[in-house]
């Protein structure tokens, strides 16, 4: 139970006195798919040119068993005897092939049999059937060999179908090149698949009931999955009942739904398959992007698909959309305006929002997420996946949802807008990625946002300003050569913001007087330089700054009552800057060290949490700064000690108190 977990955390408070050593966790790097895949006797080799060479090691036994069975059929017994004589007498002598037709089971001998059959096909001896394709091509073969390997031909030639006595058979919807590939595999147990042939080869393999060839086609398509073809592969696998391939394609789409929904094949999906995808619990993309994909799908063929819109909107979950997005987009969507049921759904969602506003009582709490600490093991420092909240008025701690597994061992930067937490996580290994997430405190859900416009490595900044999320810098540097970007929740879009006029190293950011301030150092300077961004025009300007050289170049910045506070990442020194008067203000120092700690503002007071001391011990205290009296005092003790975390102010419903919440041991700050 969550309450037991939190009690356990309080019981191991002695862990706060353990040195904060570097994490010993080393994530396992998944191996890339090998060039050779062996599964159930099927050996697939992926070639550098993109083709796939495959061989079924059990195909020789299959053909021999089929020929033995057909030898008992009076209609074709003579044909079988001719083939057997060619293999065991004309082509191979007893000193080469050790077995006999009735008892040949050695793997080496089976390969010799297939080799002989391949030579027989090429020379055309005893050929007695012509397969004619739609495009005019003809492939010669032997009835008994085709019937031995393919149930389709077995039924056609031996079960009194109209093709039984014909010398040529028309094969519909299978091109000549594909027919040649199938017959090559039937005779030799191996072939080469190409991207151009794989779709028709899968059709032919399912038509002729050649299981090994079907499996090989699925392996090839599985290897080729990407954003542009995953939807087509899903449809293809569903058509031919290839369940394993269908699941692989489905999983790929759910993980890359934003890009998959942009593909040409997405709008061709049948309605039932689209509903199946958007209701799958593995889909983590935010509901705004799913809503937009559904609208695109309906708009592709409005006349026939308009009737499906209400059902689709019900499965999207309109109540999970961002409030600003609902007010901005739903009333202006022409497809919704044309449908009475869709209009009723929209009105119901807006009424639900209005009722929630009237009844919900929100309170500002401090949310702590990410970082390294002692969550479960008091003797081992590792990544902390739990999110905690602290209410400075009620002096209670509680636990929110854990971070998604995709954030484990990644660089996290975050900020919040009202009840939504926005996190950008990046990693270099095992795969380079940069992913934006949103956590709704009200709905208790994590969802991924649309892809960002740029990749950022680490130590960038995420800041909420004017109802939007800005992402700036990279690797502790705000460069004049790299544009910034911002996410607008009302439109579910990322847009590029012009880069600043100059580069700042070891920069930090703060929002003050409805503007974004970036503080850092020029390449050859020890003095702080300040830039500001106007969110109305997204334009930068240089701020006049009196000369100031901090003791250390690493600091956090935060704004309270029109002052920007500079708090060193090591040591206890604190300074403040007034951007209106362009002057520096003296501030009382911290009571303790909070190196790699985090801070936020609640009720006009600064809260700084966690981090470590100069002696490398994790810091247990949460300190609070009172601007009116210019004093710091300890406000609480952290249940889970951590460093390198993020600290945010979030609006949380009062009625959403966790059962596992526990009182702080420090007095209230109110």
C-alpha positions in Angstrom: 0.0 0.0 0.0 1.2 3.6 -0.7 0.8 4.5 3.0 3.1 1.6 4.0 5.7 2.8 1.5 5.8 6.3 2.9 6.0 5.0 6.5 9.0 2.9 5.4 10.6 6.0 3.9 10.2 7.8 7.2 11.6 4.8 9.1 14.8 4.9 7.1 15.6 8.5 7.7 19.0 7.5 8.9 19.8 7.1 5.2 20.1 10.9 5.0 23.4 10.7 6.8 24.9 8.4 4.1 27.4 9.9 1.6 25.8 10.7 -1.8 28.0 8.6 -3.9 27.6 8.4 -7.7 24.8 6.0 -8.8 26.0 2.5 -9.5 23.2 1.7 -11.9 24.2 0.9 -15.4 21.3 0.4 -17.7 21.4 -2.6 -20.0 21.8 -1.6 -23.6 19.5 -3.7 -25.8 21.3 -5.3 -28.6 20.3 -4.2 -32.1 18.5 -6.8 -34.2 21.2 -9.2 -35.6 21.8 -9.5 -39.4 20.9 -13.2 -39.0 17.7 -14.5 -37.4 17.2 -18.1 -36.8 13.7 -19.2 -35.7 12.1 -22.6 -36.0 14.5 -23.8 -38.7 14.0 -20.6 -40.8 17.3 -18.8 -41.3 16.9 -15.1 -42.4 20.0 -13.1 -43.4 19.6 -9.4 -44.0 21.9 -8.1 -46.7 23.6 -4.7 -46.9 21.5 -3.8 -49.9 18.2 -4.2 -47.9 17.3 -7.6 -49.3 16.8 -10.7 -47.2 18.3 -14.1 -48.0 16.3 -16.9 -46.3 16.4 -20.7 -46.1 14.1 -23.2 -44.5 16.2 -26.0 -43.1 13.2 -28.3 -42.8 12.0 -27.8 -46.3 13.8 -30.9 -47.7 12.0 -33.2 -45.2 8.7 -31.5 -46.1 9.2 -32.2 -49.9 10.4 -35.8 -49.3 7.4 -36.5 -47.1 5.1 -35.0 -49.7 6.6 -37.1 -52.5 6.3 -40.3 -50.5 2.6 -39.5 -49.9 2.0 -38.8 -53.5 3.7 -42.0 -54.6 0.7 -43.8 -53.1 -1.6 -41.8 -55.4 -2.2 -43.8 -58.6 -2.8 -40.6 -60.7 0.7 -39.3 -60.1 2.8 -42.4 -59.0 4.6 -42.5 -62.3 5.5 -38.8 -62.1 6.9 -39.3 -58.6 8.9 -42.3 -59.8 10.5 -40.2 -62.6 11.4 -37.5 -60.1 12.9 -40.0 -57.6 14.9 -41.8 -60.4 16.3 -38.5 -61.5 17.4 -37.5 -57.9 18.8 -40.8 -56.7 20.1 -42.3 -59.9 20.6 -39.8 -62.7 21.7 -36.7 -60.7 23.4 -38.3 -57.6 25.1 -41.6 -57.3 25.1 -43.8 -54.2 28.6 -42.7 -53.3 27.3 -39.1 -53.0 23.9 -39.4 -51.4 23.9 -42.0 -48.6 20.1 -42.5 -48.1 17.4 -43.9 -50.2 14.1 -42.3 -51.1 12.1 -44.3 -48.6 14.4 -43.6 -45.7 16.3 -40.4 -46.6 16.3 -38.3 -43.4 19.8 -37.0 -43.0 20.0 -33.2 -43.2 22.9 -33.4 -45.7 21.0 -35.7 -48.0 17.9 -33.5 -47.8 20.0 -30.6 -49.0 21.3 -32.8 -51.9 17.7 -33.7 -52.8 16.7 -30.0 -52.9 19.8 -29.2 -55.0 18.8 -31.9 -57.5 15.3 -30.5 -57.7 16.6 -27.1 -58.3 18.7 -28.4 -61.2 15.7 -30.3 -62.5 13.6 -27.1 -62.6 16.3 -25.3 -64.5 16.8 -27.9 -67.1 13.0 -28.4 -67.6 13.2 -32.2 -67.7 9.8 -34.0 -66.9 8.1 -30.5 -66.6 4.4 -31.0 -67.0 2.7 -27.8 -65.8 2.8 -24.1 -66.8 1.9 -21.4 -64.4 0.6 -18.3 -66.2 0.6 -14.9 -64.5 -1.6 -11.9 -65.2 1.3 -10.0 -66.8 1.9 -12.7 -69.5 4.8 -14.5 -67.8 5.0 -18.3 -67.7 6.8 -20.5 -65.1 7.4 -24.1 -65.9 7.2 -26.8 -63.1 6.4 -30.3 -62.0 3.0 -31.1 -60.7 4.2 -33.5 -58.0 6.9 -31.2 -56.7 4.5 -28.3 -56.4 1.8 -30.6 -54.8 4.4 -32.1 -52.4 5.2 -28.6 -50.9 2.0 -26.6 -51.4 -1.5 -27.7 -50.1 -3.0 -25.4 -52.7 -1.5 -27.3 -55.7 -2.1 -30.6 -54.0 -5.8 -29.8 -54.0 -5.8 -28.4 -57.5 -4.0 -31.3 -59.1 -5.4 -34.3 -57.2 -8.8 -33.4 -55.7 -10.9 -33.3 -58.9 -10.7 -29.6 -59.5 -11.2 -28.4 -63.0 -7.5 -27.6 -63.4 -6.6 -31.3 -62.7 -6.0 -32.3 -66.3 -4.8 -28.9 -67.7 -1.3 -28.3 -68.9 -1.3 -24.6 -68.0 -2.9 -22.9 -65.1 -3.8 -19.1 -64.8 -2.7 -17.7 -61.5 -4.5 -14.5 -60.7 -2.9 -11.4 -59.0 0.5 -13.0 -58.7 3.2 -11.3 -61.0 5.7 -13.4 -62.9 8.6 -12.4 -60.7 6.7 -13.5 -57.6 5.8 -16.8 -59.2 9.5 -17.4 -60.0 10.4 -16.6 -56.3 7.7 -19.0 -55.0 8.8 -21.9 -57.4 12.4 -21.3 -56.5 11.6 -21.6 -52.8 9.5 -24.8 -53.4 12.3 -26.5 -55.3 15.3 -25.3 -53.3 14.0 -24.2 -49.8 15.6 -20.8 -50.2 15.2 -17.5 -52.0 15.9 -13.8 -51.8 13.2 -11.3 -50.8 13.3 -7.7 -51.9 11.2 -4.7 -50.9 9.5 -4.6 -54.3 8.4 -8.3 -54.1 7.6 -8.8 -50.4 4.0 -7.7 -50.6 3.1 -9.9 -53.6 5.2 -12.7 -52.1 3.2 -12.6 -48.9 0.0 -12.7 -50.9 1.3 -15.7 -53.0 2.6 -17.5 -49.8 -0.8 -17.2 -48.2 -2.6 -18.2 -51.4 -0.4 -21.3 -52.0 -0.3 -22.0 -48.2 3.5 -22.0 -48.0 4.0 -21.4 -44.3 7.8 -20.9 -44.3 7.6 -18.3 -47.1 4.8 -16.5 -45.2 6.9 -16.5 -42.1 9.9 -15.2 -44.1 7.8 -12.3 -45.5 6.7 -11.4 -42.0 10.2 -11.3 -40.8 11.3 -9.1 -43.7 8.4 -6.7 -43.1 9.0 -6.6 -39.4 12.6 -5.5 -40.0 11.5 -2.8 -42.4 8.9 -1.2 -40.1 9.2 2.6 -40.1 6.9 5.6 -39.7 5.9 5.7 -43.3 4.9 2.0 -43.8 3.8 0.8 -40.3 0.1 1.4 -41.0 0.3 -0.3 -44.4 2.0 -3.3 -42.7 -0.7 -3.4 -40.0 -3.4 -3.5 -42.7 -1.5 -6.2 -44.7 -0.9 -8.4 -41.7 -4.6 -8.1 -40.7 -5.6 -9.1 -44.3 -3.5 -12.2 -44.3 -4.0 -13.1 -40.6 -0.3 -12.8 -39.7 -0.9 -12.3 -36.0 2.8 -11.9 -34.9 3.5 -9.3 -37.6 0.2 -7.6 -36.8 1.2 -7.2 -33.1 4.6 -5.9 -34.0 3.2 -3.3 -36.4 0.5 -2.4 -33.9 3.1 -1.9 -31.1 5.2 0.2 -33.4 2.2 2.5 -34.3 1.3 3.0 -30.7 4.9 4.0 -29.8 5.1 6.3 -32.9 1.4 7.3 -33.3 2.1 11.0 -34.1 4.3 10.2 -37.1 2.2 7.1 -38.1 -0.9 9.3 -38.2 0.8 11.6 -40.7 1.4 8.8 -43.2 -0.6 8.4 -46.4 -2.0 5.0 -45.3 -3.4 6.2 -42.0 -6.5 7.9 -43.6 -7.2 4.5 -45.4 -7.7 2.6 -42.2 -11.1 1.1 -41.6 -13.1 2.7 -38.7 -13.0 -0.4 -36.5 -9.2 -0.6 -36.7 -8.8 3.2 -35.9 -11.0 2.8 -32.9 -8.9 -0.2 -31.8 -5.7 1.9 -32.0 -7.0 5.0 -30.2 -8.5 3.0 -27.3 -5.4 0.8 -26.8 -4.1 1.4 -23.2 -0.5 1.4 -24.5 -1.1 4.6 -26.5 0.6 7.4 -24.5 0.3 10.3 -26.9 -1.7 13.2 -25.7 -5.4 13.3 -26.5 -5.1 16.5 -28.5 -2.9 14.8 -31.1 -5.2 11.8 -31.2 -8.2 14.1 -31.7 -6.4 15.8 -34.6 -5.6 12.5 -36.2 -9.3 11.4 -35.9 -10.4 14.7 -37.5 -8.0 14.2 -40.4 -9.3 10.7 -40.9 -12.9 11.8 -41.1 -12.1 14.8 -43.3 -10.4 12.4 -45.9 -13.8 11.1 -46.8 -16.4 13.3 -45.1 -19.4 12.1 -47.0 -19.1 8.5 -45.8 -17.2 9.0 -42.5 -19.2 11.9 -40.9 -21.5 9.3 -39.4 -18.6 7.7 -37.4 -17.5 11.1 -35.8 -19.5 10.8 -32.6 -18.3 7.3 -31.9 -14.7 8.3 -32.6 -15.0 11.4 -30.3 -16.4 9.3 -27.5 -13.3 7.0 -27.8 -10.9 9.9 -28.0 -12.0 11.0 -24.5 -12.8 14.7 -25.0 -12.8 15.3 -21.3 -9.1 14.5 -21.2 -8.3 17.4 -23.6 -6.6 20.5 -22.3 -9.1 23.1 -21.2 -7.7 25.8 -23.4 -7.6 23.4 -26.4 -11.3 22.6 -25.9 -12.3 26.2 -25.8 -10.1 27.1 -28.8 -10.8 24.3 -31.2 -14.0 22.4 -30.5 -16.4 25.3 -31.2 -14.8 26.1 -34.5 -14.5 22.6 -35.9 -16.9 22.4 -38.9 -17.2 18.6 -38.7 -18.5 18.8 -35.1 -20.9 21.6 -36.1 -22.5 19.4 -38.7 -23.3 16.6 -36.3 -25.9 16.9 -33.5 -24.4 14.1 -31.6 -20.9 15.5 -31.8 -22.2 18.9 -30.7 -23.9 17.3 -27.7 -20.6 15.6 -26.7 -18.8 18.9 -27.0 -21.4 20.7 -24.9 -21.3 17.9 -22.3 -17.5 18.2 -22.0 -17.7 22.0 -21.6 -20.4 21.7 -19.0 -18.2 19.2 -17.1 -15.4 21.7 -17.1 -17.7 24.5 -15.9 -19.1 22.4 -13.1 -15.6 21.4 -12.1 -14.5 25.1 -11.9 -17.5 25.9 -9.7 -17.0 23.0 -7.3 -13.3 22.3 -7.3 -11.1 23.9 -4.7 -7.5 24.1 -5.7 -4.4 24.6 -3.6 -0.8 25.3 -4.6 1.6 22.5 -3.6 5.3 21.9 -4.2 5.9 18.9 -6.4 9.3 17.2 -6.5 10.2 14.8 -9.3 13.3 13.1 -10.7 16.8 13.2 -9.4 18.9 10.6 -7.6 18.2 9.5 -4.0 17.4 6.7 -1.6 13.9 5.7 -2.5 13.8 2.0 -1.7 17.3 1.0 -0.6 18.8 3.2 2.1 22.3 2.0 1.1 22.1 2.7 -2.6 21.7 5.9 -4.5 19.7 5.5 -7.7 17.1 7.2 -9.9 14.0 8.2 -8.0 10.8 7.5 -10.0 8.3 8.6 -7.3 6.8 12.1 -7.5 6.1 13.8 -4.1 4.0 16.8 -3.2 4.2 19.0 -0.1 1.5 21.4 1.1 3.1 24.2 3.1 -0.2 25.2 4.7 -1.3 21.8 5.9 2.3 20.7 6.3 1.6 17.4 4.7 3.5 15.2 2.2 1.9 13.0 -0.4 2.8 10.9 -3.4 1.6 11.3 -7.0 2.0 8.9 -9.9 5.5 7.5 -10.7 7.4 8.8 -13.6 6.9 6.8 -16.8 9.5 4.0 -17.5 10.7 6.0 -20.5 12.1 8.7 -18.2 14.4 6.3 -16.3 18.0 7.4 -16.4 17.3 10.4 -18.6 18.0 14.2 -18.2 14.7 15.8 -17.0 13.8 19.5 -17.3 10.3 20.6 -16.2 7.9 23.4 -15.3 4.1 23.6 -14.7 1.1 25.5 -15.9 -1.8 25.4 -13.4 -2.5 21.6 -12.8 -0.3 20.3 -15.6 3.3 19.4 -15.3 5.4 19.5 -18.5 8.6 17.5 -18.7 11.2 17.2 -21.4 13.4 14.1 -21.1 16.5 13.4 -23.2 19.1 10.7 -23.4 22.1 9.7 -25.6 22.1 6.0 -24.9 21.0 3.4 -25.8 19.1 5.4 -28.4 19.3 9.2 -28.8 15.9 10.8 -28.1 14.2 13.9 -26.9 10.6 13.5 -25.7 8.1 16.0 -24.2 5.5 14.8 -21.7 2.5 16.2 -19.8 1.2 15.0 -16.5 -2.3 16.1 -15.4 -2.6 16.2 -11.7 -6.4 16.3 -12.0 -6.7 13.2 -14.3 -3.6 11.5 -12.9 -2.3 10.7 -16.4 1.0 10.9 -18.2 0.8 11.6 -22.0 3.5 12.3 -24.6 3.3 15.5 -26.6 3.9 16.0 -30.3 7.6 15.7 -31.3 9.7 18.8 -30.7 11.3 20.7 -33.5 14.9 20.2 -32.3 16.9 17.6 -30.4 18.5 18.9 -27.2 21.2 16.9 -25.5 21.1 17.9 -21.8 21.1 20.8 -19.3 18.7 23.0 -21.3 15.9 24.9 -19.6 12.1 24.5 -19.6 10.0 27.4 -18.4 6.3 28.3 -18.3 5.5 31.8 -19.6 2.2 33.3 -20.7 0.4 29.9 -20.8 3.1 28.3 -23.0 6.1 26.1 -22.4 9.5 27.5 -23.6 12.5 25.3 -24.1 15.9 27.1 -24.4 19.6 26.2 -24.7 21.5 23.0 -24.7 24.4 21.6 -22.7 24.4 24.6 -20.2 24.7 27.1 -23.1 22.1 29.5 -24.6 23.5 29.9 -28.1 22.8 32.8 -30.5 23.0 30.1 -33.3 20.4 27.7 -31.9 16.7 28.7 -32.0 14.5 28.2 -29.0 11.0 26.7 -29.2 7.7 26.8 -27.4 4.6 24.6 -27.0 1.2 26.1 -27.0 -1.3 23.8 -25.2 -4.3 25.6 -26.7 -3.2 24.5 -30.2 -1.1 21.5 -29.4 1.8 22.8 -31.5 5.5 23.5 -31.2 6.8 26.7 -32.9 10.3 28.0 -33.3 11.5 31.1 -31.4 14.4 33.2 -32.6 17.7 32.6 -30.9 19.1 35.3 -28.5 21.4 38.0 -29.8 24.4 36.7 -27.9 25.6 33.4 -26.4 25.4 32.9 -22.6 27.3 30.1 -20.9 26.2 28.4 -17.7 22.9 30.2 -18.1 19.8 30.1 -15.9 16.3 31.5 -16.5 13.5 33.2 -14.5 10.1 34.8 -15.2 9.7 38.3 -13.9 7.2 41.0 -14.7 5.7 38.7 -17.4 9.0 38.5 -19.2 11.6 35.7 -19.5 15.1 36.6 -18.2 18.2 34.6 -19.1 21.3 35.1 -17.0 24.7 33.8 -17.8 28.3 34.6 -18.8 29.9 35.6 -22.1 32.8 33.4 -23.3 35.6 35.5 -21.8 33.8 37.3 -19.0 33.2 36.7 -15.3 30.4 39.2 -15.0 26.8 38.3 -15.2 25.0 39.3 -18.4 21.2 39.3 -18.7 18.9 39.0 -21.7 15.1 39.2 -21.7 12.4 37.8 -24.0 9.0 39.5 -24.6 6.4 36.6 -25.0 4.0 38.9 -26.9 6.5 39.3 -29.8 9.0 36.6 -29.0 11.8 39.1 -29.4 15.0 39.3 -27.3 16.8 42.3 -26.0 19.9 42.9 -23.9 19.4 44.3 -20.4 21.6 46.9 -18.8 23.2 45.1 -15.8 25.5 46.7 -13.2 28.8 45.0 -12.8 28.5 41.8 -10.7 30.9 38.9 -10.3 29.4 36.0 -8.4 31.7 33.7 -6.3 30.8 30.8 -8.5 29.5 30.6 -12.0 26.8 28.0 -11.3 23.6 29.3 -9.8 19.8 28.9 -9.8 17.5 31.9 -10.5 13.9 32.5 -9.4 11.7 35.5 -9.2 9.7 36.7 -6.1 8.0 40.1 -6.0 9.8 41.6 -9.0 13.3 40.5 -7.7 15.4 37.8 -9.4 17.2 35.8 -6.8 20.6 34.2 -7.6 21.2 31.1 -5.4 24.5 29.4 -5.8 24.5 25.7 -6.6 27.3 25.3 -4.0 27.6 27.3 -0.8 24.9 29.4 0.9 25.4 32.8 -0.7 22.3 34.5 -2.2 22.0 37.7 -4.3 19.0 39.4 -5.9 18.7 41.6 -8.9 16.0 44.3 -9.5 15.4 44.4 -13.3 13.3 47.6 -13.1 15.9 49.6 -11.1 18.9 47.8 -12.6 20.5 47.2 -9.2 21.7 44.4 -7.0 20.2 43.7 -3.6 21.9 42.0 -0.6 20.0 38.9 0.6 20.5 36.8 3.8 22.5 33.5 3.2 20.9 30.0 3.3 21.1 28.1 6.6 22.6 25.0 4.8 24.0 23.7 1.6 21.7 22.7 -1.3 24.2 21.8 -4.1 22.2 20.2 -6.9 19.0 21.1 -5.1 15.8 22.6 -6.6 13.5 25.5 -5.8 10.1 27.0 -6.5 7.9 29.8 -5.2 4.6 29.3 -3.3 2.6 32.0 -1.7 5.3 34.6 -2.3 8.0 32.6 -0.6 11.0 30.6 -2.0 11.3 27.0 -1.1 14.6 25.2 -1.8 14.7 21.5 -1.3 17.2 18.7 -1.2 20.7 18.6 -2.8 23.8 17.7 -0.9 26.3 19.4 1.4 29.9 20.1 1.0 30.7 16.8 2.7 28.7 15.0 0.0 25.8 14.1 2.3 22.3 14.4 1.0 20.4 17.4 2.5 17.2 16.5 4.4 15.8 20.0 4.9 13.4 22.2 2.8 14.3 25.8 3.5 11.9 28.7 3.1 12.7 32.3 2.4 10.6 35.2 3.8 11.2 38.3 1.6 9.6 40.6 4.1 12.0 39.8 6.9 14.9 38.6 4.7 15.2 35.4 6.7 15.6 31.7 5.8 14.1 29.0 8.1 13.6 25.2 7.8 10.1 24.4 6.6 10.0 20.7 6.3 12.1 17.5 6.0 12.0 15.4 2.8 10.6 11.9 3.0 12.9 10.8 0.1 16.2 12.5 0.0 17.4 13.4 -3.5 19.6 15.6 -5.6 19.5 16.7 -9.2 15.7 16.8 -9.0 13.1 19.4 -10.1 10.8 21.4 -7.9 7.6 22.9 -9.2 4.5 24.8 -8.0 1.3 23.0 -9.1 -2.4 23.6 -8.4 -3.9 20.4 -6.9 -7.5 19.7 -6.0 -8.0 19.8 -2.3 -10.2 16.7 -2.5 -7.3 14.8 -4.1 -5.4 14.2 -0.8 -3.4 11.0 -1.0 -4.3 8.3 1.6 -0.6 8.0 2.1 0.0 11.6 3.0 1.8 12.2 6.3 2.5 15.3 8.3 5.8 17.1 8.2 7.8 17.3 11.4 8.4 21.0 10.9 6.0 23.7 11.9 3.8 25.5 9.4 5.1 28.5 7.5 1.7 30.2 7.2 
